[in-house]
Amino acid sequence: MNLFGRTSPLRHAMAPATPDTQEDSVFSPAPTAPGTPVLPDAALSALTGEWMIDPAHSRIGFSVRHAMVTTVRGAFPKYESRLYFDGRNPARSRADIVLHTASVDTGVEQRDAHLVGRDFLDAARYPRMTFASTAVSLAGQDVYRMRGDLTIKDVTRPVVLELTYIGHVTDPFGYERVGFDGTTTINRSDWGLTYDARLAQGGAMVSEKVRLQFDIAAIRTAAM
């Protein structure tokens, strides 16, 4: 398994992947009656294989309440990704993402400088934050649960992502694409992000809760 960079794969020719007839897709479960275990849809078995996130059509970001009355949104545009989807056994599916903390972008230069400083990400000492999945399971119709380890500032703690399958297509250039959205909410202090400026009214300047968002478009990669 290779660690794929952010360079657009549209610059490189890729051979079509051959579906594995022994595996089904991890993505789309068949409709089931209440109480019936959710199973993968065998019709999507062709999606099994290696993929990479397309940065031109994806966003890995966050949102957090600021001053109790507004929401600040940001993203990490620089990252590497490694993805594998296994249809027959979702537990074998995996995702590894390495984010460059210094790339954080909220659209305000002064705020970004604060975020990469010691009060928050301390990018000089901790240039990377990572997510590594540990288990994947079907949770419902087009909904998947991915458990994994999130590491920020050398602190590793488990998180659970709720993923929604969007769909898959072959684009006009002949590349296979799949889309999904994922989200989870963390308490930032659990990872050492303990900045605690207070408002005159007594509330927090920056909320303890941070919502992480993964709006992903992935492209199938050639077998290496």
C-alpha positions, 0 to 999 in steps of 0.5 A: 500500500502506497501513501498517495500525495496531493498531486492530482491523479488526472496528470497520470494515466491509470489502468482500469482496475479489475473487480475482485469477484470474491468481494463486495463493496463496503459502501452501499448496504441493501435495504433491509427490514427493521432489526435485520443486519445490514449487508453490503450491496453485491452490485457495488463489488467493483468499488473494492480496491485502492483509492486516493482523495482528490484535493481539487474536489474535497475538503478536510476541515472543521467548524467551531463556535467562536464568542458563543454567537458565530461559527468559524470554519477552516480546512487543512488543504495540504495532506496525504491519504491512503484508502482501501475499500473491502466489500465482503469484510468491511473490517478490512477497509481502512483509511490513513490521512496525514494533515499538515497543521501549518496549512490550516486556512480559515480565510483570515491570516491573523487567525491562522497565525494564532491557530498554528502557534503554541495556543493551539496546534503548535505547528513548529513542534507538531507539523502533522496530525493524523487519522488512522482507521481501526475498524469499519462497519455498516450502520444503516442505509448508505451510512457507515461507521469508521472507528480510528485513532486521531493524533494531534500534538502527539496525543492519540485518542479514539474517535468515531466517524459517521460516513454517508455514501454519496455515490460513484461515477466514471468522469469524462476523463475515464476515472472512477470517482466515489464520494462520501461525507464524514463527521465527528465532534471532539473536545479539543482539550482532550488533545492538548488544545487548551486555550481558554480565553474568556468573554466578559460575560463568562463564556468561552471565546472558543468552544471546547467542542470542535466538529471535524468534517470530511467532504471526500471525493476519491479517485481509484488508483492503479494497482502498484 
